[in-house]
Amino acid sequence: MLDKQGVIFSHSEAAAFHICSGCKTSLSQEKMPALALANGLFRGFLPYTFSDLTWVEEKVCAIYSITAHVTRLFQSTDPSQPKVFHGNTCAHDMNVMSTASVLPCTPADINGFLSVVFIGPDKFDPKRMGTLFRVRKHKIWSFLLWLKSHNKLYADIPLDAAILDLYPGDGTIPGLQDRVV
């Protein structure tokens, strides 16, 4: 797909295209760019049933880990609102650090890419985080089965139900409290 900003219309019938250097190199050598749609890697749109996947659930199912996440959370100092938090999460690009040979990734693998900076009058309680770090065992497994049958990158990756059992039915990712600073 082309970004709208990459198509420049100079005349009513002429257009220029801006492409990345990797694609330009491949095309100049008469090779298909690695990430071209014609390679069949575009996953299309996910079925509605996966529209509520959390970012942590997606990370659990990812073959490649290319970002580290640092979350800064501030707890309300108002005693009448102890469950009110505000903050932000920053995803930091990094080199591909991990390529999964089996899925889902373990909670320890995921926690290795997470840090939480918590500032508040109370001690950090992962149960009060709502859906921020939520994982649901059935969503993870359903998504992996769907990926295995609809994405050729997942076709040969074994799925391990024993690893899935390390996750709660519906709750916070295990071990999160150990990632809090």
Buried (B, 14 or more C-beta within 10 A) or exposed (E): EEEEEEEEEEEEEEEEEEBEEEBEEBEEEEEEBEEBEEEEEEEEEEEEEBEEBBBBBEBBBBBEBBBBBBBBBBBBEEEEEBEEBEBEBEEEEEEEEBEBEEBBBBBEBBBBBBBBBBEBEEEBBBEBBEEBBBBBBEBBBBBBEBBBEEBEEBEEBEBBEEBBEBBBEEBBBBBBBEBBE
